[in-house]
Amino acid sequence: MAKIARRTLLKSSAAAAALAGAPSLARAQAHSSAARSIRAVFHGDVPTYDPIWTTANMAAYHGGMVYDTLFGIDDKGEAKPQMVNRYGYDAGNMTWTFELRPGLKWHDGTDVTSADIVSSIRRWAARDGGGQHMMERVRGIEAKDEKTFTIQLKERYGLVLDVLSKTSTPVCFMMRKREAETDPMQKIETVVGSGPFTLNLTETRPGTQYVYDRNPNYVPRAEAPSGISGGKVVKVDRVTFVNMPDGQTAVAALQAGEIDFYEIPQPDFMPQLESDRNIRIQVLNQLGQVGLIRPNFLHPPFDNVKARQALLHCVKQSDHMRATFGTSQYAKDSPSYFAMGTPMSNDANTGWYTGGQNFARSRALLAEMGYRGEEVLLMQATNIPYMSNSAQLLAQELRQGGFNVRLVAMDWSNVVQRRSVKAPPAQGGWNLFITSAGGTAVGHPILLAAHAATGDRGWFGWPQDEKHEQLRAQWAVGETLAERQRIAREIQTNAWNFVPQVYYGQWIQPAAMRSNIRNMLPVAEIIPWWNVEKG
């Protein structure tokens, strides 16, 4: 099998050349001193200002700046009140009652009300897998007065706080009623939140940079920050998201002090960064990411379970991890449907993994289903190295496994747009795309949108499996860890039979930052910029 060459180690001369081509950011910081401003480069561009419409992490990064949440996950994974002041549960009539804390204001100066909250929850729940799962068990959500609202259940359900506080996308961000009443299938373009930053539209240049200024009117909680819970105290004046797709350019800019933070330095650059005393390396998500290959259940060939099972036999995770991470200690295989290192991780029905890559079995399954070489359109996000590398390798694997594959190159923003299209591939749709999700979310049967198998109501790929949904419902009301782990094994056994997705590995991504950036909060799925100091 042909191997994909990883990027060679950045040389000093190449760094100098890349720096010469790096965009100058000085003018964008004209009225905010460098000592009080942070410039950060992430894995991609912000695809939309609406973090509910998409599961793209960059939209959630944007959302975390300008919006707030009812609850937040602390560093122990527990839900803590954020916009909520007091709350309680009446077991008799299965009703949750929530009271908003004082001082909550939208960026336009108006008060946050429970009517805003009710509309926001309903819109988010229409898009999110966890929200949909909860709403199937909700009798009603009502605003009782300006600051109080209720969620009344129609059956026992123990995950209300879990889904409201989760960091997996789409996050349950709160919006003004006028925006939250927008059709969930339509994007919101107006950005008026209640969070610790405001979007500076004057200096923002979509596709190039997104400028967030400290919200002077934000009232943080009194508690110490923990995860995305506690006091969101902003200690800088401005954070700018800089779109810099080329990794070599980003590394050069970081070493030269042109930027302060780089989310995804490639493994080949790590020795160079680790040897620079002006650079600090930090892992912000200890469970890391799990790579997902998502088939489209709506169109041939992956509307047939045998094609999806063939896909499972084609992928060799270690090759995918080696293509991007080399022999790095940061990467490993992930045969468990619930991610390695999570409480639900198990080894049920993993014969496809222990038996090794099996192209003959793939071709036999395709023959059984009557596959006649119909084209498989695989989207390749060229501006995100691990996605691009795995797409190229997957195309090779699938061809060896008997598939006729066409690799279609585009940037990640275009993948995000196209993956929502339900039309056949020849009419603007697709058959496969590659993405990743946080290990914390992958390890939870309800919180990851990709774990839903609800057909048209579900996440991109739109898998449907009644048994899967029945098992998830049983897991949600499980009362002990042992009971949930037993059900998780059943879920995994069934999942690796109908194959809603295939994994290509699990990895931890160290971030690189200037040594004067301090107090970054380690959080899965979101990178918070409150509490951060620039010394």
C-alpha positions in Angstrom: 0.0 0.0 0.0 1.3 3.4 -0.9 2.1 5.5 2.1 1.2 9.2 2.6 4.3 11.2 3.4 4.0 13.3 6.5 5.2 16.9 6.4 8.9 17.2 6.9 10.4 19.0 9.9 10.3 22.7 9.5 13.7 24.1 8.9 14.9 27.5 10.0 15.0 28.8 6.5 11.5 27.6 5.8 10.3 29.3 9.0 11.8 32.6 7.9 10.1 32.3 4.5 6.8 31.4 6.1 7.0 34.3 8.5 7.6 36.7 5.6 4.3 35.6 4.2 2.4 35.6 7.4 -0.4 38.2 7.7 0.5 41.3 9.7 -1.9 41.6 12.6 -0.7 44.9 14.0 -3.4 47.1 12.4 -6.2 44.9 13.7 -5.0 45.6 17.2 -4.8 49.3 16.9 -6.8 50.3 20.0 -6.0 47.2 22.1 -2.4 46.9 23.4 -0.5 43.8 22.5 -0.1 43.1 26.2 -3.9 42.8 26.6 -4.7 41.0 23.3 -4.5 37.4 22.3 -4.2 36.2 18.7 -5.1 32.5 18.2 -5.0 30.2 15.3 -7.4 27.2 15.3 -8.0 24.2 13.1 -10.3 26.0 10.6 -12.5 28.9 9.8 -15.7 29.9 11.6 -18.3 28.4 9.2 -21.3 30.2 10.6 -22.1 32.6 13.5 -24.9 30.2 14.4 -23.5 27.5 16.8 -26.9 25.7 16.9 -27.2 25.1 13.2 -24.0 23.1 12.9 -21.9 20.7 15.0 -18.6 22.2 13.6 -16.3 22.9 16.5 -15.3 26.3 15.2 -18.9 27.5 15.5 -18.9 26.3 19.1 -15.6 28.1 19.8 -17.3 31.3 18.5 -20.4 30.5 20.5 -18.4 30.1 23.7 -17.2 33.6 23.3 -20.5 35.5 22.8 -23.1 33.2 24.3 -23.7 31.7 27.7 -25.1 28.4 28.9 -27.6 27.5 31.6 -25.2 24.9 33.1 -21.5 24.2 32.6 -19.4 21.1 33.1 -16.7 21.4 35.8 -13.3 19.8 35.7 -14.8 16.6 37.4 -17.4 16.3 34.6 -20.3 17.4 36.8 -23.0 19.9 35.8 -22.9 23.2 37.7 -25.3 26.2 37.3 -24.1 28.9 35.1 -26.9 31.3 34.0 -29.1 29.5 36.5 -29.2 30.7 40.1 -31.4 28.2 41.8 -33.1 25.0 40.5 -34.9 22.0 41.8 -36.7 18.8 40.9 -40.2 17.8 42.0 -40.2 14.0 41.7 -44.0 13.8 42.2 -45.0 15.7 39.0 -41.6 15.2 37.3 -41.0 18.9 37.0 -37.7 20.8 37.0 -37.9 24.5 38.0 -35.1 26.9 37.2 -34.5 30.5 38.3 -32.1 32.7 36.3 -29.4 34.5 38.3 -29.4 38.3 38.6 -27.4 40.6 36.3 -27.9 38.7 33.0 -28.0 41.1 30.1 -27.9 40.7 26.3 -25.2 42.6 24.5 -27.8 45.2 23.5 -28.4 46.0 27.1 -31.8 44.3 27.5 -32.5 41.8 30.3 -32.3 38.0 29.7 -35.7 36.5 30.4 -37.1 33.1 30.8 -39.0 33.6 27.4 -35.6 33.8 25.7 -34.5 30.7 27.5 -37.5 28.6 26.5 -37.2 29.6 22.8 -33.4 28.8 22.9 -33.9 25.4 24.4 -36.5 24.5 21.9 -34.4 25.6 18.9 -31.3 23.8 20.2 -33.2 20.6 21.0 -34.5 20.5 17.4 -30.9 20.3 16.1 -29.1 18.3 18.8 -29.1 14.6 19.3 -29.1 14.8 23.1 -31.7 17.5 23.0 -34.0 15.4 20.8 -33.6 12.5 23.1 -34.6 14.6 26.1 -37.5 16.3 24.3 -39.1 12.9 23.5 -39.6 12.6 27.2 -40.6 16.2 27.9 -44.3 17.2 28.3 -43.6 20.9 28.1 -41.2 23.8 28.7 -42.8 27.0 30.1 -41.8 30.5 31.2 -43.5 31.0 34.6 -42.3 34.6 35.0 -39.5 36.8 33.8 -36.8 34.8 35.6 -38.4 31.4 36.2 -39.1 28.5 33.8 -39.9 24.8 34.1 -39.3 21.6 32.2 -42.0 19.1 32.8 -41.2 15.4 32.0 -43.7 12.8 30.9 -41.5 9.9 32.0 -38.5 9.3 34.2 -35.4 10.7 32.7 -32.1 11.3 34.5 -30.1 13.2 31.9 -31.7 16.7 31.9 -28.7 18.5 33.5 -26.3 16.4 31.4 -27.8 17.5 28.1 -28.2 21.1 29.1 -24.5 21.3 30.3 -22.7 19.3 27.7 -19.8 20.7 25.7 -20.3 18.4 22.7 -21.7 20.2 19.7 -24.1 21.8 19.3 -23.8 23.3 22.8 -27.0 24.5 24.4 -26.2 28.2 24.0 -28.8 30.8 25.0 -30.0 33.4 22.5 -32.5 36.2 22.5 -36.1 35.1 21.8 -36.1 36.9 18.4 -33.2 34.9 17.1 -34.1 31.7 18.9 -37.5 31.7 17.2 -35.7 31.3 13.8 -36.4 28.0 12.0 -33.8 25.6 13.4 -33.0 24.6 9.8 -32.0 28.2 9.0 -28.9 29.9 10.0 -28.9 32.9 12.4 -26.7 35.8 11.2 -27.4 38.3 14.0 -24.9 37.9 16.9 -26.3 39.2 20.1 -25.4 37.1 23.1 -25.0 37.5 26.8 -21.6 36.0 27.2 -18.2 37.3 28.4 -17.1 38.6 24.9 -18.8 40.6 22.1 -18.1 40.1 18.4 -16.5 43.2 17.0 -18.1 43.3 13.5 -16.2 46.4 12.5 -12.8 44.7 12.7 -13.9 41.1 11.9 -13.1 40.0 8.4 -14.9 36.7 7.7 -12.5 34.1 6.3 -9.5 36.0 7.7 -10.1 37.1 11.3 -12.8 37.2 14.0 -12.3 39.9 16.7 -13.9 39.4 20.2 -13.8 42.2 22.7 -14.2 41.8 26.5 -17.9 42.4 27.5 -17.6 45.1 30.2 -21.1 44.5 31.3 -20.8 40.8 31.9 -21.4 39.7 35.5 -19.4 36.5 36.2 -20.4 34.0 38.8 -18.5 34.2 42.2 -17.2 30.7 42.1 -13.7 29.9 40.8 -13.6 28.8 37.2 -13.6 25.0 36.6 -14.1 23.5 33.2 -16.7 25.8 31.6 -18.4 26.4 34.9 -17.8 29.0 37.6 -16.7 32.6 37.2 -16.0 33.6 33.6 -13.6 36.4 34.4 -12.1 37.9 31.3 -8.5 39.2 32.0 -7.7 40.4 28.5 -9.2 43.1 26.3 -9.4 41.2 23.1 -9.1 37.8 21.5 -8.7 37.5 17.7 -9.3 34.2 15.9 -6.9 34.3 13.0 -7.6 32.0 10.0 -4.1 30.6 9.0 -4.7 27.3 7.1 -1.0 26.5 6.5 0.6 24.8 9.5 4.1 25.9 8.6 3.0 29.5 8.5 1.2 29.2 11.8 4.3 27.7 13.5 6.5 30.4 12.2 4.1 33.1 13.3 3.9 31.5 16.8 7.7 31.4 17.2 8.0 35.0 16.0 5.3 36.3 18.4 2.9 37.2 15.6 0.3 34.9 17.2 0.0 33.7 20.8 -1.7 30.3 20.4 -1.8 27.5 17.9 -4.4 24.8 18.4 -3.2 21.9 16.3 0.6 21.9 15.6 1.4 18.9 13.5 3.6 16.2 15.1 6.6 16.9 12.9 6.8 20.4 14.4 6.6 19.3 18.0 10.4 18.8 18.6 11.1 22.3 17.2 8.3 23.9 19.4 9.3 21.9 22.5 12.9 23.2 22.2 11.8 26.8 22.0 11.9 28.3 25.5 9.4 30.9 24.4 6.8 28.2 23.6 4.8 26.1 26.0 3.0 22.9 25.1 -0.3 22.0 26.8 -2.9 19.2 26.3 -6.3 20.8 26.8 -8.5 17.7 26.2 -7.1 14.7 28.1 -9.4 12.2 26.3 -8.6 13.7 23.0 -10.4 13.2 19.7 -11.8 10.2 18.0 -11.7 10.1 14.2 -15.1 9.4 12.5 -15.8 8.2 9.0 -19.5 8.9 8.4 -21.4 7.0 5.7 -24.6 8.4 4.1 -27.5 6.0 4.8 -29.8 7.7 2.3 -28.1 6.6 -0.9 -26.3 3.6 -2.4 -24.1 1.9 -1.6 -24.2 2.7 2.1 -27.9 2.5 2.4 -27.1 -1.3 2.4 -25.7 -2.6 5.7 -23.3 -4.9 3.8 -21.5 -1.9 2.3 -21.2 -0.3 5.7 -19.8 -3.6 7.1 -17.4 -3.8 4.2 -16.2 -0.3 5.1 -15.5 -1.5 8.7 -13.2 -4.2 7.3 -11.3 -1.8 5.1 -10.0 0.6 7.7 -6.7 0.0 9.5 -6.6 2.5 12.3 -2.9 2.3 13.0 -2.2 3.3 9.4 -4.4 6.3 9.7 -2.8 7.4 12.9 0.7 6.8 11.5 -0.1 8.9 8.4 -0.6 12.0 10.6 1.0 11.3 13.9 3.9 9.0 13.0 5.0 7.0 16.0 3.7 9.7 18.3 2.7 8.7 21.8 -0.4 10.9 21.3 -2.2 8.5 19.0 -3.8 5.0 19.4 -6.4 2.7 18.0 -10.0 3.0 19.2 -12.0 -0.2 18.6 -14.6 0.6 21.2 -17.7 2.4 20.0 -17.5 4.5 23.1 -13.8 5.7 22.9 -10.9 4.3 24.8 -10.5 5.5 28.4 -14.2 6.2 29.0 -16.4 4.4 31.5 -18.5 2.9 28.7 -15.5 1.6 26.7 -15.7 -2.2 26.1 -14.6 -4.9 23.7 -18.0 -6.3 22.6 -18.3 -7.3 18.9 -14.8 -6.2 17.9 -13.8 -9.2 15.8 -13.5 -6.9 12.8 -10.7 -5.2 14.7 -8.9 -8.2 16.3 -9.1 -10.1 13.0 -7.2 -7.3 11.2 -7.8 -5.4 8.0 -9.6 -7.8 5.6 -10.0 -6.6 2.0 -11.2 -10.0 0.9 -14.1 -9.9 3.4 -15.0 -6.4 2.1 -15.1 -7.6 -1.5 -17.2 -10.6 -0.5 -19.7 -8.4 1.3 -20.0 -6.1 -1.7 -20.5 -9.1 -4.0 -23.3 -10.4 -1.7 -25.1 -7.1 -1.9 -24.8 -6.9 -5.7 -22.5 -3.8 -5.8 -21.7 -3.0 -9.4 -19.0 -0.4 -9.0 -21.2 2.6 -8.3 -19.1 5.6 -7.5 -18.5 6.5 -3.9 -18.0 10.3 -3.4 -15.6 10.9 -0.5 -15.2 14.5 0.7 -11.7 15.5 1.6 -11.1 18.6 3.9 -7.8 19.7 2.5 -7.1 22.4 5.1 -7.2 20.1 8.1 -4.1 17.8 7.9 -5.5 14.8 9.8 -8.7 14.9 7.8 -6.9 15.3 4.5 -4.4 12.5 5.3 -7.1 10.1 6.4 -9.3 10.8 3.4 -6.4 10.0 1.0 -5.6 6.8 2.9 -9.3 5.8 3.1 -9.7 6.2 -0.6 -6.8 3.8 -1.1 -8.2 1.3 1.4 -11.7 1.4 -0.1 -10.3 0.8 -3.6 -8.5 -2.3 -2.4 -11.7 -3.4 -0.7 -13.6 -3.2 -4.0 -15.2 0.2 -3.9 -15.1 2.7 -6.8 -14.0 5.9 -5.0 -13.9 9.5 -6.1 -12.0 11.8 -3.8 -13.4 15.4 -3.9 -11.1 18.0 -2.4 -12.6 21.1 -0.6 -11.9 23.1 2.5 -13.6 22.1 5.8 -16.1 25.0 5.6 -17.4 23.5 2.3 -17.5 20.0 3.8 -19.7 21.4 6.6 -22.0 23.0 4.1 -22.2 20.0 1.8 -22.7 17.3 4.4 -26.1 18.8 5.2 -27.3 18.1 1.7 -29.6 15.1 1.5 -29.7 14.9 -2.3 -27.8 12.1 -4.2 -24.1 12.7 -4.7 -24.6 13.6 -8.4 -26.9 16.4 -7.3 -24.6 18.0 -4.7 -24.8 15.3 -2.0 -22.2 12.8 -0.8 -21.4 9.3 0.3 -18.7 9.7 2.9 -17.0 12.4 4.9 -14.3 12.4 7.6 -14.5 14.3 10.9 -13.7 13.9 14.6 -15.4 14.2 17.9 -14.2 14.6 21.5 -13.6 11.4 23.4 -15.8 12.6 26.3 -18.8 12.9 24.0 -18.0 9.7 22.1 -18.0 7.9 25.4 -21.6 9.0 26.2 -24.4 7.2 24.3 -26.7 10.2 24.4 -24.6 13.4 24.3 -22.8 12.8 20.9 -25.1 13.8 18.0 -23.5 11.1 15.9 -24.8 8.4 18.3 -28.4 9.0 17.4 -29.9 6.6 14.9 -33.2 8.5 14.3 -33.1 8.8 10.5 -34.0 12.1 9.0 -34.1 13.8 12.4 -30.6 12.7 13.2 -27.1 14.0 12.4 -25.5 14.0 9.0 -25.5 10.6 7.5 -29.0 10.0 8.9 -28.6 6.4 10.2 -31.8 4.7 11.5 -32.0 1.7 13.7 -34.8 1.0 16.1 -32.9 -1.4 18.4 -30.2 1.2 18.8 -32.6 3.8 20.0 -34.3 1.4 22.3 -31.0 0.5 23.9 -30.1 4.2 24.3 -33.4 4.8 26.0 -32.6 2.0 28.5 -29.2 3.4 29.1 -30.6 6.8 29.9 -32.7 5.4 32.8 -30.0 3.1 34.1 -29.5 3.7 37.8 -26.0 2.2 38.4 -22.7 2.4 36.6 -22.7 -1.4 36.2 -26.2 -1.4 34.6 -25.2 1.3 32.2 -22.0 -0.5 31.3 -24.0 -3.7 30.6 -26.3 -1.8 28.3 -23.3 0.0 26.7 -22.0 -3.5 25.6 -25.4 -4.2 24.0 -25.3 -0.9 22.2 -21.8 -1.5 20.9 -22.7 -5.1 19.8 -25.6 -3.7 17.8 -23.7 -0.6 16.5 -20.8 -2.7 15.0 -23.5 -4.7 13.2 -25.4 -1.9 11.6 -22.4 0.5 11.5 -23.5 4.1 11.9 -19.9 5.2 11.6 -16.4 3.8 11.5 -13.5 5.1 13.6 -10.0 5.7 12.3 -8.2 6.2 15.6 -8.0 8.3 18.7 -5.5 10.9 19.6 -4.5 13.7 22.0 -3.8 17.0 20.4 -1.2 19.2 22.3 -1.7 22.9 21.8 1.2 25.3 21.5 1.2 28.8 23.0 3.6 31.6 23.9 5.1 31.0 27.3 3.5 34.2 28.7 -0.1 32.8 28.1 -1.2 31.4 31.4 -4.2 29.8 33.1 -5.8 28.1 30.1 -8.7 26.0 31.3 -8.6 22.4 30.0 -12.0 21.6 28.5 -13.3 19.0 26.1 -14.7 20.4 22.8 -14.4 24.2 23.6 -11.4 26.4 24.2 -12.4 29.0 26.8 -10.7 32.4 26.8 -11.9 33.7 30.1 -9.5 33.3 33.1 -6.6 33.4 30.6 -3.8 35.9 31.3 -1.1 37.3 29.1 2.0 38.1 31.1 
